[in-house]
Amino acid sequence: MTVQGPSDQSKSKDEELGELKRRKHQGTDERYPRKPGRPYPGFRRNFYDYFAEYSNNTGIHGFKYMGDQEMTIFERLWWLTLFCISLYICINLIIQTYIKWDTSPVLVSFARSPTPVWEVPFPAVTVCSETKARQREFNFTDYYNRMIRENNTMTDDERKKFEDVTLICDNHLYNKGKNITDYDTINFLMSIGPQFEEMLWQCKYTLLNSSCSDFFTPILTEEGLCYTFNMLDKSELLRNNVFIPGNYMNHGTKSEGWNLEDGYPANVSINTYPRRALSAGFSSGFLLLLRAYQQDLDYVCKGPVQGFRIHLHNPAETPRVGMQYFRAPLNQEVVVAVKPDMMTTSDGLKDYDPHRRQCYFPKERYLAFYQSYTQQNCQVECLANYTKNKCGCVAYHMPHEEGTEICGSANIVCMFDAQNELLRKEVRSGLNREEDASVDLESHCDCLPGCTSLVYNAETSQADFMWEKVFEAYKSNMSEFPGIQMTRINIFFKEQQFITSERNELYGQTDFLANCGGILGLFTGFSFLSIVEVVYFLSLKLMCNVKKYGRHYWSGSPALLNDDSYIHKK
């Protein structure tokens, strides 16, 4: 018995493998049958060899085994199954990544460094008295009782005045009268409201005494006659088509290049407008001494609470005192520590649709009445347009063009319903958009936040303001102030710096491609060069093979080219 050594066994295997290849290419192997009488190899033979060459050279995982013609069909199917499973997982993860990128492209994070308070304006302060009509000028309580309790014992002129005043009182008191009023109504309401000299007594900014007329300007709001500090002049806030009867929102001081998106210019002076605080704390704040008179207080128009409403807002937007405010009661001192809340947006998000990033840049949304886009300005304008369409008129304080009719007391309910309907539409539209991204956006105001927004959060504390004791201590003559009630307000920044929030891309295009490339590389070994490989094998290499070997030998397989059983051109 002869025992074969290792070299003999290896030689026998090599000879067997060579014989298999020779039989395969000559068509004598039953696994690779060749049709008799065919002078050239067919498409399938070329494809087998061409795919084997591609799979042997590509870097995609598993293809090498799927194209190995020496492996059994079971082994190749096993590798094909594993590759399909990996490809399915890979595609599923890429789809999830795309959905996350498409639906939530924005990541809100904190800024890398804090922002000093002198980079943002001091908040605009709007002050409104709870007394809408001074009793000495117009006794609304008496008129109300005569109209309601005594079955209308007023003259036509008295009734008109009463109906006019109900426009600034609680809307449940009276809703009859005329549908439309005129601008004389506004003049009358402003004449009976708390007057500038009586209400604003003393003002200090950064501990410097000054006349309140240097700081405040009158403004029309839903709360009647109010006074605002550090707000842009109407020539910079409103467009030229807006009609305002009277000298309201007009202080004549121009801003020196400030806007909400870019802030203050680099070369602007410290004492600029809108005013800014140089530091945090009381010494860099605003002190305001307000007063009211006991004989002017009314408890029917706005109810039992007396004092003042204070609203803080950024200088480039219209105040909505009836929506957001804090109270300053009579004979109390209110200390207000302000903390700015600023949101900015990176330039990388400018190419995104506004509804994907959930904000508008200033030039993306045009407002017909306002020069600067803010969410609040947009809401005020939308409410004015909706009220006009529903009621045929607007409230006296809403922005409007000259010639627009002003709603009278009979339209109080209509104006209230318009506001509620608009709010319901906004909520309904938002819910529909969450369920279906293709919902029609023209059906509502579409007042997204501004991409740069500035909000002032206030922390308040209060204590008894015992001004009478001070007067007594100084032995002042109290008879000079009959029935006077005083309120003092201190407003200042709480901290020297604050943290700004930023909208940034969750995934940029580079990040998205990197994530997809990482997933493809992890599960399949696929890369950009793999695409080049596929394109090369399907185009350039095919053309070169056809040109070099002819169309019958397009695979360029050495086994087919060296097979003497086929016809070869010399």
C-alpha positions in Angstrom: 0.0 0.0 0.0 1.4 3.4 -1.1 1.0 6.3 1.3 0.8 9.8 -0.4 2.7 12.7 1.2 1.4 16.2 1.6 3.0 17.4 -1.6 1.4 14.6 -3.5 -2.1 15.4 -2.0 -1.7 19.1 -2.9 -0.7 18.2 -6.4 -3.7 15.9 -6.8 -6.1 18.6 -5.7 -4.6 21.2 -8.1 -4.8 18.7 -11.0 -8.5 18.0 -10.0 -9.3 21.7 -9.8 -7.6 22.3 -13.2 -9.6 19.5 -14.8 -12.8 20.9 -13.4 -12.1 24.3 -14.9 -11.1 22.7 -18.3 -14.3 20.6 -18.4 -16.4 23.7 -17.4 -15.1 25.9 -20.2 -15.2 23.1 -22.7 -18.8 22.4 -21.8 -18.1 18.8 -20.7 -19.0 19.5 -17.1 -22.6 18.7 -16.4 -22.8 21.8 -14.0 -22.0 24.1 -16.9 -23.6 22.5 -20.0 -22.7 23.9 -23.3 -25.1 23.8 -26.2 -23.7 21.8 -29.1 -22.8 23.5 -32.3 -22.6 27.1 -30.8 -19.5 28.8 -32.3 -19.5 31.6 -29.6 -20.1 31.7 -25.9 -23.6 32.9 -25.0 -24.8 35.7 -22.8 -25.1 33.6 -19.7 -21.5 32.3 -19.9 -20.2 35.8 -20.4 -22.3 37.1 -17.6 -21.2 34.4 -15.2 -17.5 35.1 -15.8 -18.0 38.9 -15.8 -19.9 38.8 -12.5 -17.3 36.5 -11.1 -14.6 39.1 -12.0 -16.6 41.9 -10.4 -17.4 40.0 -7.2 -13.7 39.0 -6.9 -12.6 42.6 -7.1 -15.3 44.6 -5.3 -15.0 45.8 -1.7 -18.7 45.2 -1.0 -19.0 42.5 1.7 -20.3 39.1 0.6 -20.1 39.6 -3.2 -16.9 37.7 -3.4 -18.6 34.5 -2.2 -21.8 35.1 -4.2 -19.7 35.2 -7.4 -17.3 32.3 -6.6 -18.2 29.7 -9.2 -16.4 27.0 -7.3 -18.8 27.3 -4.3 -22.0 25.3 -4.2 -25.4 26.9 -4.9 -26.3 26.5 -1.3 -23.3 28.5 -0.1 -24.0 31.2 -2.6 -27.6 31.5 -1.6 -26.6 31.6 2.0 -24.3 34.6 1.4 -27.0 36.2 -0.8 -29.5 35.9 2.0 -27.1 37.4 4.5 -26.4 40.3 2.2 -30.1 41.0 1.6 -30.8 41.0 5.4 -27.9 43.4 5.9 -29.1 45.6 3.0 -32.7 45.6 4.5 -31.5 46.7 7.9 -29.2 49.3 6.3 -32.1 50.8 4.1 -34.4 50.8 7.1 -31.9 52.7 9.2 -31.3 55.2 6.4 -35.0 55.8 6.0 -35.4 56.5 9.7 -32.4 58.9 9.6 -34.0 60.7 6.6 -37.4 61.0 8.4 -35.7 62.4 11.4 -33.8 64.9 9.3 -36.9 65.8 7.3 -39.4 66.2 10.1 -37.0 67.7 12.8 -34.1 69.4 11.1 -33.7 71.9 13.9 -31.8 71.4 17.1 -32.2 74.1 19.8 -29.1 74.4 22.0 -27.5 77.0 24.2 -25.0 79.5 22.8 -21.3 78.8 23.3 -20.8 81.9 25.5 -23.1 84.1 27.5 -24.4 87.4 26.1 -23.9 90.7 28.1 -27.1 92.6 28.8 -25.8 95.7 27.0 -26.0 93.9 23.7 -29.8 93.9 23.8 -32.1 96.9 24.4 -33.6 97.6 27.7 -37.2 96.3 27.6 -39.9 98.6 26.2 -42.3 99.3 29.1 -46.0 100.0 28.5 -48.0 101.3 31.4 -51.8 101.3 31.5 -54.1 102.5 34.3 -57.0 100.3 35.4 -59.0 103.6 35.6 -60.3 104.0 32.0 -62.5 107.1 32.7 -61.7 109.6 35.4 -64.8 110.0 37.5 -64.3 113.8 37.7 -64.5 113.9 33.9 -67.0 111.1 33.1 -68.8 109.2 35.9 -69.2 105.9 34.2 -70.8 104.3 37.3 -73.5 106.9 37.3 -74.1 106.5 33.5 -74.2 102.8 33.8 -76.8 102.8 36.5 -78.9 105.3 34.5 -78.7 103.2 31.4 -79.3 99.7 33.0 -81.0 100.3 36.3 -83.1 103.4 35.5 -84.2 102.3 32.1 -82.2 104.7 30.0 -82.7 108.2 31.4 -80.0 109.8 29.3 -79.9 112.2 26.4 -78.6 111.2 23.0 -75.3 112.8 23.6 -74.9 111.2 27.0 -75.9 107.8 25.5 -73.3 108.1 22.8 -70.6 108.9 25.4 -71.7 105.9 27.4 -71.5 103.6 24.4 -68.1 104.9 23.5 -66.7 104.2 27.0 -68.0 100.6 26.9 -65.4 100.0 24.1 -62.7 100.0 26.7 -64.6 98.3 29.6 -65.4 94.7 30.2 -67.3 93.4 27.2 -70.2 92.0 29.2 -71.4 95.4 30.4 -73.1 96.7 27.3 -73.2 95.5 23.7 -75.9 97.6 22.1 -75.9 100.9 20.3 -74.3 101.6 17.0 -72.3 99.2 14.8 -69.9 101.9 13.6 -68.4 104.9 15.4 -66.0 107.6 14.3 -62.6 109.1 15.2 -64.3 111.5 17.6 -64.9 108.5 19.8 -61.1 108.0 20.1 -60.6 111.7 21.0 -63.3 111.5 23.6 -61.9 108.3 25.2 -58.4 109.7 25.4 -59.6 113.0 26.9 -61.3 111.3 29.8 -58.5 108.8 30.5 -55.7 109.3 33.0 -53.6 112.2 31.7 -49.9 112.2 31.3 -49.1 114.8 33.9 -51.4 113.3 36.5 -50.4 109.6 36.1 -46.6 109.8 35.4 -45.1 111.8 38.2 -41.4 110.9 38.4 -39.0 108.9 36.2 -35.4 107.9 36.6 -33.2 106.0 34.2 -29.8 104.8 35.5 -30.5 106.9 38.7 -30.6 110.1 36.6 -33.7 112.2 37.2 -35.5 113.4 34.1 -38.9 114.5 33.0 -41.2 111.6 32.2 -42.0 113.4 28.9 -38.4 112.6 27.8 -39.2 108.8 28.2 -42.8 108.1 27.6 -45.1 108.6 24.7 -48.9 107.9 24.5 -50.2 104.9 22.7 -53.6 103.4 21.9 -54.1 99.8 23.1 -57.0 97.5 23.9 -56.8 98.9 27.4 -57.4 102.4 26.2 -54.9 105.2 26.7 -51.5 103.9 27.8 -47.9 105.2 27.8 -44.9 103.4 26.5 -41.1 103.8 27.1 -38.2 102.7 24.8 -40.4 101.7 21.9 -39.6 102.4 18.3 -41.2 105.5 16.8 -44.2 104.8 14.6 -42.2 105.9 11.5 -39.9 102.9 12.1 -42.4 100.5 13.4 -45.4 101.0 11.1 -45.7 101.3 7.3 -46.8 104.5 5.7 -50.3 103.1 4.9 -51.2 102.8 8.6 -53.5 105.6 9.8 -53.3 106.7 13.4 -55.6 109.6 14.5 -53.7 111.9 16.8 -50.1 112.1 18.0 -49.7 108.6 19.3 -46.5 106.5 19.2 -44.7 109.6 17.9 -41.7 110.6 20.0 -39.4 111.6 17.1 -36.3 109.7 18.3 -34.8 107.5 15.6 -33.0 104.3 16.3 -29.3 104.3 15.3 -29.3 101.2 13.1 -30.6 98.7 15.7 -32.8 95.9 14.5 -33.9 92.7 16.1 -31.8 90.4 13.9 -28.5 92.2 13.8 -28.7 94.1 17.1 -26.7 97.3 17.6 -24.1 98.4 15.0 -20.5 98.1 16.1 -19.8 101.8 15.8 -22.9 103.0 17.7 -22.5 105.1 20.8 -23.3 103.9 24.3 -26.2 106.4 24.7 -28.1 105.1 21.7 -31.8 104.3 21.0 -33.4 102.0 21.9 -31.8 102.6 25.2 -29.7 99.9 26.7 -28.6 99.1 30.2 -24.9 99.3 31.0 -25.1 96.7 33.7 -27.4 94.6 35.8 -28.9 95.8 39.1 -30.9 98.7 40.4 -28.3 101.4 39.5 -28.7 100.7 35.8 -32.5 100.3 35.8 -35.6 102.3 35.4 -37.6 103.8 38.3 -41.1 105.0 37.8 -43.4 106.7 40.2 -47.1 106.5 39.3 -50.1 108.1 40.9 -53.9 107.9 40.8 -56.6 109.8 42.6 -59.2 108.1 44.9 -62.0 110.3 43.5 -61.3 109.1 40.0 -61.4 105.3 40.7 -64.2 103.4 39.0 -65.3 99.9 40.1 -67.8 99.1 37.3 -65.8 99.5 34.0 -62.9 97.1 34.9 -64.0 95.5 38.2 -62.7 95.7 41.7 -58.9 95.6 41.1 -57.3 99.1 40.9 -53.8 100.1 40.0 -51.7 99.7 36.8 -50.9 97.1 34.3 -47.3 96.8 33.2 -46.2 95.0 30.0 -42.6 94.4 29.0 -41.9 93.8 25.3 -39.1 94.3 22.8 -39.0 97.7 21.2 -39.9 96.5 17.7 -43.3 95.1 18.5 -46.8 96.3 19.4 -47.8 95.7 23.0 -50.8 93.6 23.8 -51.4 94.7 27.4 -54.6 92.8 27.7 -52.9 89.5 26.9 -49.6 89.7 29.0 -49.0 91.9 31.9 -48.2 92.1 35.6 -50.0 94.3 38.1 -48.7 97.2 40.1 -51.3 97.8 42.9 -51.9 101.2 44.4 -49.7 102.1 47.4 -47.3 99.3 46.6 -43.7 99.2 45.5 -43.1 96.6 42.8 -39.5 95.4 42.1 -39.1 93.8 38.6 -36.0 91.7 37.9 -35.8 91.1 34.2 -34.1 88.2 32.5 -33.9 88.3 28.7 -34.8 85.2 26.7 -33.3 85.5 23.2 -33.5 83.0 20.4 -31.2 83.2 17.3 -31.0 81.0 14.2 -27.9 79.9 12.3 -27.4 80.9 8.7 -27.3 77.2 7.8 -31.0 77.0 8.2 -31.8 79.8 5.7 -32.2 77.3 2.9 -34.8 75.3 4.8 -38.5 75.9 4.3 -39.8 78.1 7.2 -42.3 75.5 8.3 -39.5 72.9 8.6 -37.4 75.2 10.8 -40.5 76.7 12.5 -39.5 80.4 12.1 -39.4 83.3 9.7 -36.4 85.4 8.9 -37.4 89.1 8.6 -37.4 89.2 4.8 -39.3 86.0 4.4 -42.7 87.2 5.7 -44.1 90.6 4.6 -46.5 92.4 6.9 -48.8 95.0 5.4 -48.9 97.2 8.5 -45.5 96.6 10.2 -41.9 97.1 9.0 -40.5 94.4 11.3 -41.7 90.9 11.5 -42.3 89.5 14.9 -44.8 86.8 15.9 -46.8 89.3 18.0 -47.0 91.9 15.1 -48.2 89.2 12.8 -50.9 88.1 15.2 -52.1 91.7 15.7 -52.3 92.3 11.9 -54.0 89.0 11.3 -56.6 89.7 14.1 -57.2 93.2 12.5 -57.8 91.6 9.1 -60.0 88.9 10.4 -62.1 91.3 12.5 -62.6 93.5 9.5 -63.7 90.6 7.3 -66.1 89.3 10.0 -67.5 92.5 11.4 -67.0 95.0 8.6 -64.9 97.2 10.9 -61.9 97.1 13.3 -61.4 98.0 16.9 -60.1 101.6 17.5 -56.7 100.4 18.6 -56.0 98.0 15.7 -53.7 99.0 12.8 -55.8 100.0 9.8 -55.7 102.2 6.7 -57.4 105.5 6.4 -61.1 105.1 5.6 -61.5 101.9 7.5 -64.6 101.9 9.7 -64.3 101.7 13.5 -66.5 99.3 15.4 -69.0 100.7 17.7 -70.5 99.2 20.9 -73.0 97.0 19.0 -70.0 95.2 17.5 -68.3 94.3 20.8 -69.7 90.8 20.7 -68.6 90.4 17.1 -65.1 91.5 17.8 -64.9 89.1 20.8 -66.2 86.3 18.7 -63.7 87.1 15.9 -60.8 86.8 18.3 -62.1 83.5 19.7 -62.8 82.1 16.2 -59.3 83.0 15.1 -57.7 81.3 18.1 -59.7 78.1 17.4 -58.7 78.1 13.8 -55.1 78.5 14.8 -55.3 75.5 17.2 -57.2 73.4 14.7 -54.8 74.2 11.9 -51.8 73.3 14.1 -53.4 70.0 15.0 -54.1 69.3 11.3 -50.6 70.1 10.3 -49.2 67.6 12.9 -51.4 64.9 11.3 -50.9 65.9 7.7 -48.0 68.0 6.6 -49.7 68.9 3.3 -52.5 70.9 5.0 -53.4 74.2 3.4 -51.5 76.9 5.1 -53.6 79.8 3.7 -56.5 79.0 6.0 -54.9 80.7 9.0 -52.5 83.5 10.0 -49.4 81.3 9.8 -47.6 83.5 12.4 -44.5 81.5 13.1 -42.0 82.9 15.6 -39.3 85.1 14.3 -36.0 83.4 13.7 -34.6 86.0 16.0 -36.8 86.7 18.9 -36.4 88.6 22.2 -38.7 88.1 25.2 -38.3 89.7 28.6 -39.2 87.4 31.6 -40.0 89.2 34.8 -39.6 88.2 38.4 -41.7 90.5 40.6 -41.8 91.2 44.3 -43.8 93.9 46.1 -44.1 95.6 49.5 -46.2 98.4 51.0 -45.2 101.7 49.7 -45.6 103.9 52.7 -45.1 107.2 51.0 -47.5 109.0 53.4 -45.2 108.2 56.3 -42.4 109.8 54.4 -44.4 112.9 53.8 -45.3 113.0 57.5 -41.6 112.6 58.5 -40.7 115.5 56.3 -43.7 117.5 57.7 -45.0 118.1 54.2 -48.5 119.5 53.7 -50.7 116.6 52.7 -53.5 118.9 51.8 -51.8 119.5 48.5 -52.5 115.9 47.5 -56.1 115.2 48.2 -57.1 111.5 47.5 -53.7 110.7 46.0 -52.6 107.1 45.6 -49.0 106.2 44.6 -47.2 103.2 43.1 -43.5 102.9 42.6 -41.9 100.5 40.1 -38.2 99.5 39.8 -37.2 97.6 36.7 -33.7 96.3 36.1 -31.8 93.4 34.6 -31.3 90.5 37.1 -27.9 89.3 35.9 -25.0 90.8 33.9 -25.1 88.1 31.3 -27.7 85.7 30.0 -27.6 82.5 27.9 -28.9 82.8 24.4 -30.6 79.9 22.7 -29.7 78.9 19.1 -31.5 77.0 16.4 -29.0 74.9 14.5 -29.1 72.1 12.0 -29.7 68.7 13.5 -28.2 67.2 10.4 -26.6 69.2 7.7 -26.2 67.7 4.2 -22.6 66.7 5.2 -23.9 65.1 8.4 -26.6 63.3 6.7 -24.3 61.8 4.0 -21.8 60.9 6.7 -24.5 59.0 8.7 -25.7 57.2 5.6 -22.1 56.4 4.6 -21.4 55.0 8.1 -24.5 52.8 8.0 -23.7 51.5 4.5 -20.1 50.9 5.5 -21.0 49.1 8.7 -23.5 46.7 7.1 -22.3 46.2 3.5 -18.9 47.8 3.2 -20.4 50.2 0.6 -18.7 53.5 -0.2 -18.6 56.1 -2.9 -15.9 54.2 -4.7 -18.3 51.2 -4.8 -20.6 53.3 -6.9 -17.7 54.2 -9.2 -16.9 50.5 -9.4 -20.4 49.6 -10.5 -20.5 52.4 -13.1 -17.0 51.3 -14.3 -18.0 47.7 -14.8 -21.3 48.6 -16.5 -19.8 51.2 -18.9 -16.1 51.8 -19.5 -14.9 48.2 -18.9 -17.7 46.8 -21.1 -16.9 49.1 -23.9 -13.2 48.4 -23.7 -13.8 44.6 -23.6 -16.1 44.8 -26.7 -13.6 46.9 -28.6 -10.7 44.7 -27.6 -12.2 41.2 -27.7 -15.4 41.6 -29.8 -19.0 41.6 -28.8 -19.1 37.8 -28.4 -16.4 37.9 -25.7 -17.6 41.0 -23.9 -16.8 39.6 -20.5 -13.1 39.5 -21.4 -12.8 36.2 -19.5 -9.4 34.5 -20.1 -11.1 31.1 -19.9 -13.4 31.9 -22.8 -10.7 33.6 -24.8 -8.5 30.5 -24.5 -11.2 28.0 -25.2 -10.3 26.4 -28.6 -13.8 25.0 -29.0 -15.1 28.5 -29.8 -14.3 30.5 -32.9 -11.8 33.3 -32.4 -10.9 36.1 -34.8 -7.2 36.4 -35.5 
